[in-house]
Amino acid sequence: MQQADIIIATPETWDTISRRWRTRKALHQITVCIFDQLHLLSPTYEVVVSRSRLMQSELKDVTMPGKQAPRPIRMVGLACPIANGRDVAMWLGVSIEAGAYFNFSPSVRPTPIEKSVQCFDQFTRHARLLSMAKPAYNHVKKHFACEEDSEDGIKQAKAIIFVSDRKQARITALDFVTFATCDENSDQFKNASLMKDDEAILAKFTEISTKRCLEHGIGIIHDGLSKAEMTLMKQLFNDGAIRLLVVTQNFCWELSGLASNMVILMDVERYDGSEGRMVEYPIADVLQMEGLASRTLQTADG
């Protein structure tokens, strides 16, 4: 570590390394600390940031060997939009008055996103989700029809649908299979030329409902899948073999590298067992889901 110029670590790893920072001289040479994804602040992450602030305070007047003057540690925090951004900035020691706190509006996106909201007057959650299925299918179908295919005839349009839990993910995916079959176009969400050796791919999944949906180009991601199954599902969607992905809300932060032309949020509430009631999605989760509808450098809008 003494010979390294840049150190990349997880909060847990850096917590272990920095606990004895007073006796580890290599840590005294740090001049910049960059904290990424501060919106995912955990207890360990909080300890790491607070310890770094302590290091910044105690080492600000210490001159390193070979240096002519002290070089205080610079703290940089990066996060998705959060409600208490100013509070987090002050916690990091950022001078708000000096203009060192930046809050970017949605207009700075490299690929603008068009947003639309459709209201449903059903009071109960079950009835509301039932009424959402058909309009969601119609929106996806209409959007796919407007997208152009590639020069080799491969359908490029893709969509991601977020639901609250595993049960609803299965129901929604099977509803889309039913609607597509009734339209006599059951393979509209599938690129058959990219879905080679269907039987071998389906054999890698254990759930019958997942296999049935994959046959029609619809993938499902929830906590009932194994890590290998989830990785394969993401790969199929990323390669374009399947064009529709139904994902539970708790996996919205684990879809790195995936992007689509369209994202649908079927309801913005989930059941919280610890509180015994329905709670709304955190605003950071909603913004993360919306961001997946932006295919930067690939399409003009999302």
N, C-alpha and C positions, 0 to 999 in steps of 0.2 A: 504493500500500500504506500510505502514511502516513495517508491519510484513512479507511482502513477500520477498523471496529470488530471484525470477525471475519474471519479468514483461514482458508480451507479448502484444503488441498493434499495431494497424494500424497507419500509418502516421497521419491520421486525428485525431485519438484519442490522440496520443502522442503530437500532436501539441497543443491541448487544455490543456493537463495536464502540459506541460512544459513551457507554456507562462510565468508563474509567478514562475520560478524555483528558483529565489533568495530568495523568502520567504517560499518556500516549502522545509523544511529541509530533507524530505525523499529522494528527488532527489539528495541531496549532498552526499548520501551514494553510489551512482552508481559508479561502478568501471569498468564495461565493457558495451559498446554499440555495438550491432550487427545489422547491416543494411542489410536485405536480399532483393534480387531482385532489386539491384540498377540499372539494365538495364531498369526498369520501372519508372525511376525517373520523378516524377511529381512536379509541383510548391510547393505543400504542403510538399512532401518528401524532396525537396531541402531545404525548411525552417527548417525542423526538423533536418536535418544533420548539417546545418550551426549553428543552435542554440546549438546543442550538441558539436560542435567544440568550441563555445564560452564558454560553461560550462567547457570543458576540459581545456581551457586556464586560466580561472579565478579560478578554484578550484584545480589547480595542486599543489599549495603550502599550501592548507588548510588541517589541520590534523583533522580527524574525531574523535569523542569521543570514547575512548577505544583503539585508535591506537597510535603507537609510532612514526610513520612517515607518511607524506602525501602519498596518493596513487592516482596518476593521472588516469583519465579515459582512458581506452584503447578502441580504435576505430577499429572495424572489419567490412569490407564491403564484401558482397557476390553478385556475379552477373554472368549471362551468358556471353559468350564472347562478348565484346564490342570493337568498334574501338578505342576509346579514354580511354582505361583502365589506362594508366599511368597518364593521366590528372585527372581522378577521384581519383586515389590513392593519388596524391599530394594534391588534394582538401581535402581529409580526413586526411591529415597530415602524410601520410605513408612515411617512409624513403626508397626511391628507392635504394640508395647506400647501405643501411644496409641489403638488401635482404628481406624486409618485403612485397614486392609486388610479387604476384604469378600469372602467366598466364599459364594455363594448355592447352596442345595441345590435339587434338582429340585422340591421341594414348593412353591416360590414361583412356578412357572409359572402364567400366567393361565389356560391351558388344560391340564389334566392329561393325561398320555400313558400309556396302558396298554401295557405291554411284555410280550411272550411270547417264549420261546426254544424252538425245536424242534431236537433233536439228531439227527444222522445218523451211523451207524456205518461208513460206507464210508471206507476209509483213503485211497485215491487221490483226488485233486482232481477228475478227470474223472468218475469214478463218483459222487462226492458231489454234484456239480452236476447230473448227470442225475437223481439221486433227488430233488433239491429242486424240480424244475420242476413236477411234478404237484401236490404239496402247496401250493406257492406259488399256483398257479392256483386251487386249491380254496379257499384262504383269501381270495383277492381276490373270488372269485365269491360266497362266503358273506357277506363284509363288504358287498359292493355290494347284495346282496339285503336287508340289514337297513336300508339307508339309504333315506330317503323322497325321492321326486321333488319338484320344485318345483310350484307351482300350475299352471304352463303345460305340465307334463309333461316337463320337461327333467331328465335324470338328473344328479344333483349329485355323487354319490360319485366320488372320484378316488383313484388310487394311484400310487406311485412305487416302482420296483424298482431297487436298486443292484447292479451286478455289477462284476467286476474289470477287464475289458478289452473292447475293441471286438468281438472274435470272440464272446465270451460274450453280449454285448448282442444281437447278431443272432440267435444261437441261442435265447436266452430269448424274445425277441419272437416269433420264428417258432413256437416251441413253444406259446405262448399262442394264436396264430392257429389252430394245429392243434387244440388242445384245445377252443377255442370252436366251431370248425367241426364237430368230432365231437359236440358237445352240441347241434348244430343251432341255434346262437344266435351266429353269427359276428359280429354287429354289437352285441353286448352292451357293448362298450367304446367305443361311438361314439354321439354325439348327432347323428343325421342332420339334424335341423332347424338345427343350428349349423354343420354341415359343408357349406356351400353351394359349388357349383361345384367338385366334387371333381377333375375333370380339370385345371382350372387350377392347383389347389393341388399336385397330384401332379407336374405338369410342372415345378415349381420344385425338385424333388429329383432327384438323379442316380442314386443307388443303387436297384437293383431291389428289394432286400429291404426297404428303407425305404418304398418306395411300396406294396409289398404289405401291410406291417404297417399303414400309415396307412389303407388301404382298410377296415380292420377296427377303427379307433379306437385303435391302439397306436403310440405314438411312440418314437423311439430318439434318444438324444443320446450322441455319442462324438466323438473327435478327428478322425474321418474326414469330418465334416460341415463345410461352409463356414460362415462367420459368418452369412450371410443365411439359410441353411437352419436353423441352430440358433435364430436369432431367431424364425423362422416356427414352428418346432416348439414353442418355449416359448409363443408366442402362442396356438397351437391348444389347448395344454393349459390355459393360463390361462383361455381363453374357455369351456372345457368341451366343445369339439368332439371332442377325444380325451380319454379318461378314464384311460388307462394310459400311463405313461412309463417306459421302461427306460433307465437312465443309468449310465455308467461312473463308478467311484469318484472319479476325478480331477476330475470336474465338479461335485462336491457343493457346492463353494463358489461356483459360478456360477449357481445356481438362485434368485437373489434375487427375491423377489416371487411365487414359486410356493409353493403349499401343497397338501396333500392330506389325505384322511381316513386314509390308511394308507401306511406305508413298510415295505418288505421289503428286508432285506440278505441277498442270496444269497451266503453265505460272507463271511468277513471277512479274507481273505488275497488278495494279489496277487503277481505275479511281479516281482521287482526285478532288472533286467538288470545293474545295476552290481555287485550281490552274487551274482548267479547262483543265487538261491534264492527261495522264497516268504517273504514278510514280512507281518505283520499290519497292518491299517489303523491309522493313528494314532488315538488315542482322541479327539482333537479332531474328526477327520473323522467318526467314528462318532456323536458327539454332534450334529454338524451335520446328519447324515442323519436322526437321530431327530427333531430339531426341525422338520423339514419335515412331520411328521405332525400338526402343531398348527395348526389353522385358527382363530386367535384371533378372537374376536367373531363367529364364524360357526357353530361347533359347540361343544357342551359338553365334549367330550373328543376325544382323538386316539389 
